[in-house]
Amino acid sequence: MTNALITGANKGLGLEAARRLSELGWTVFLGSRDEERGRAAADGLKNVVLVPLDVTSDESVSDAVRLVREHTDRLDVLINNAGAPGRGIDPADATADEIHSVYDTNVYGPVRVTQAFLPLLRAADNPRVVMVSSAVGSFAVVTDPEQPSSKMHELAYSSSKAALNMITVRYAQAIPEIKFNVATPGEVANRKFAATDMNRHTGELTVTEGTDSILRLAMLDADGPTGTFVDRLGPVAW
Ligand SMILES: NC(=O)c1ccc[n+]([C@@H]2O[C@H](COP(=O)([O-])OP(=O)(O)OC[C@H]3O[C@@H](n4cnc5c(N)ncnc54)[C@H](OP(=O)(O)O)[C@@H]3O)[C@@H](O)[C@H]2O)c1
């Protein structure tokens, strides 16, 4: 049976990915930094194990590894989905503290979790890591005057996702036995994103559409790619 750990899976895209993968018969380790919110989210889903997991805490990540090990000796798929939007502060006013807190979730979080789960991933036959990034982590997108994000002035979130993109490429190059790919939940060409709490439900796509790219990368075959960046329509320019 295939298994997957999803961080930040108590709501939004993470929860929808958990629902879709559990319906395929996968065992889903549903990560949630708040145990009660996670329990409520897991309620009603089959094949789901709640994993209390705050990606900004080394201790919480170690505890999560211990808990997953009680259920399995390998992890097929890790989906680093947990993300923080930051406060959208104008670059002139953004402080290092503000940026640091966003990076702690969006950059150091995926590194913390990936690093801790490498032994379990390496024990799988076809291990895959999916990094949930964003179109605003793409230099090509934010420098395209046709893209709304080119006119939205913000530092922390976009640069954190750009860092996550580079981290994914560097993992992919260094660890070829594990596939590392980046998904963005939107449709970059159509300037669309998925309605969740993170954007106060202003997105035009459903969470199901938003998770299409995540699921595609989670389900890659052994001969699938590594080091790529995709949305639900296909490749995205870095
Ligand atoms: N929606 C879109 O179209 C879109 C577009 C581009 C990128 N994304 C990315 O997609 C991912 C999911 O976002 P979403 O749209 O589904 O937003 P969301 O509904 O706000 O979900 C964010 C999730 O991340 C969790 N989280 C935040 N900080 C965490 C931490 N320190 N440890 C563990 N979990 C933490 C949240 O938990 P709590 O409930 O405890 O806060 C929540 O479960 C994010 O990485 C986001 O950047 C989304």
Ligand as a Chemical Component Dictionary entry (heavy atoms), coordinates in Angstrom:
data_LIG
# 
_chem_comp.id                   LIG 
_chem_comp.type                 NON-POLYMER 
_chem_comp.pdbx_formal_charge   0 
_chem_comp.three_letter_code    LIG 
# 
loop_
_chem_comp_atom.comp_id 
_chem_comp_atom.atom_id 
_chem_comp_atom.alt_atom_id 
_chem_comp_atom.type_symbol 
_chem_comp_atom.charge 
_chem_comp_atom.model_Cartn_x 
_chem_comp_atom.model_Cartn_y 
_chem_comp_atom.model_Cartn_z 
_chem_comp_atom.pdbx_ordinal 
LIG N1  N1  N 0  -4.398 28.573 -2.709 1  
LIG C1  C1  C 0  -3.616 28.741 -3.757 2  
LIG O1  O1  O 0  -4.040 28.896 -4.926 3  
LIG C2  C2  C 0  -2.126 28.712 -3.586 4  
LIG C3  C3  C 0  -1.356 29.347 -4.570 5  
LIG C4  C4  C 0  0.023  29.271 -4.454 6  
LIG C5  C5  C 0  0.593  28.548 -3.415 7  
LIG N2  N2  N 1  -0.191 27.966 -2.462 8  
LIG C6  C6  C 0  0.484  27.191 -1.420 9  
LIG O2  O2  O 0  -0.310 26.055 -1.105 10 
LIG C7  C7  C 0  -0.022 25.632 0.235  11 
LIG C8  C8  C 0  -1.333 25.386 0.964  12 
LIG O3  O3  O 0  -1.996 26.642 1.110  13 
LIG P1  P1  P 0  -3.586 26.811 1.110  14 
LIG O4  O4  O 0  -3.934 27.696 -0.038 15 
LIG O5  O5  O -1 -4.230 25.495 1.250  16 
LIG O6  O6  O 0  -3.770 27.707 2.433  17 
LIG P2  P2  P 0  -4.453 27.412 3.854  18 
LIG O7  O7  O 0  -5.830 26.890 3.672  19 
LIG O8  O8  O 0  -4.240 28.669 4.617  20 
LIG O9  O9  O 0  -3.560 26.230 4.474  21 
LIG C9  C9  C 0  -2.277 26.454 4.977  22 
LIG C10 C10 C 0  -1.938 25.256 5.836  23 
LIG O10 O10 O 0  -0.591 25.394 6.303  24 
LIG C11 C11 C 0  -0.608 25.147 7.700  25 
LIG N3  N3  N 0  0.534  25.733 8.408  26 
LIG C12 C12 C 0  0.905  27.026 8.483  27 
LIG N4  N4  N 0  1.994  27.137 9.254  28 
LIG C13 C13 C 0  2.305  25.878 9.678  29 
LIG C14 C14 C 0  3.313  25.333 10.510 30 
LIG N5  N5  N 0  4.229  26.100 11.112 31 
LIG N6  N6  N 0  3.341  23.986 10.696 32 
LIG C15 C15 C 0  2.409  23.196 10.116 33 
LIG N7  N7  N 0  1.418  23.650 9.351  34 
LIG C16 C16 C 0  1.375  24.980 9.137  35 
LIG C17 C17 C 0  -1.928 25.730 8.178  36 
LIG O11 O11 O 0  -2.253 25.275 9.472  37 
LIG P3  P3  P 0  -3.210 26.125 10.472 38 
LIG O12 O12 O 0  -4.628 25.832 10.092 39 
LIG O13 O13 O 0  -2.815 25.604 11.806 40 
LIG O14 O14 O 0  -2.872 27.587 10.278 41 
LIG C18 C18 C 0  -2.830 25.167 7.085  42 
LIG O15 O15 O 0  -3.141 23.823 7.343  43 
LIG C19 C19 C 0  0.859  26.733 0.851  44 
LIG O16 O16 O 0  2.211  26.324 0.811  45 
LIG C20 C20 C 0  0.642  27.916 -0.089 46 
LIG O17 O17 O 0  1.735  28.802 -0.090 47 
LIG C21 C21 C 0  -1.546 28.046 -2.517 48 
# 
loop_
_chem_comp_bond.comp_id 
_chem_comp_bond.atom_id_1 
_chem_comp_bond.atom_id_2 
_chem_comp_bond.value_order 
_chem_comp_bond.pdbx_ordinal 
LIG N1  C1  SING 1  
LIG C1  O1  DOUB 2  
LIG C1  C2  SING 3  
LIG C2  C3  SING 4  
LIG C2  C21 DOUB 5  
LIG C3  C4  DOUB 6  
LIG C4  C5  SING 7  
LIG C5  N2  DOUB 8  
LIG N2  C6  SING 9  
LIG N2  C21 SING 10 
LIG C6  O2  SING 11 
LIG C6  C20 SING 12 
LIG O2  C7  SING 13 
LIG C7  C8  SING 14 
LIG C7  C19 SING 15 
LIG C8  O3  SING 16 
LIG O3  P1  SING 17 
LIG P1  O4  DOUB 18 
LIG P1  O5  SING 19 
LIG P1  O6  SING 20 
LIG O6  P2  SING 21 
LIG P2  O7  DOUB 22 
LIG P2  O8  SING 23 
LIG P2  O9  SING 24 
LIG O9  C9  SING 25 
LIG C9  C10 SING 26 
LIG C10 O10 SING 27 
LIG C10 C18 SING 28 
LIG O10 C11 SING 29 
LIG C11 N3  SING 30 
LIG C11 C17 SING 31 
LIG N3  C12 SING 32 
LIG N3  C16 SING 33 
LIG C12 N4  DOUB 34 
LIG N4  C13 SING 35 
LIG C13 C14 SING 36 
LIG C13 C16 DOUB 37 
LIG C14 N5  SING 38 
LIG C14 N6  DOUB 39 
LIG N6  C15 SING 40 
LIG C15 N7  DOUB 41 
LIG N7  C16 SING 42 
LIG C17 O11 SING 43 
LIG C17 C18 SING 44 
LIG O11 P3  SING 45 
LIG P3  O12 DOUB 46 
LIG P3  O13 SING 47 
LIG P3  O14 SING 48 
LIG C18 O15 SING 49 
LIG C19 O16 SING 50 
LIG C19 C20 SING 51 
LIG C20 O17 SING 52 
# 
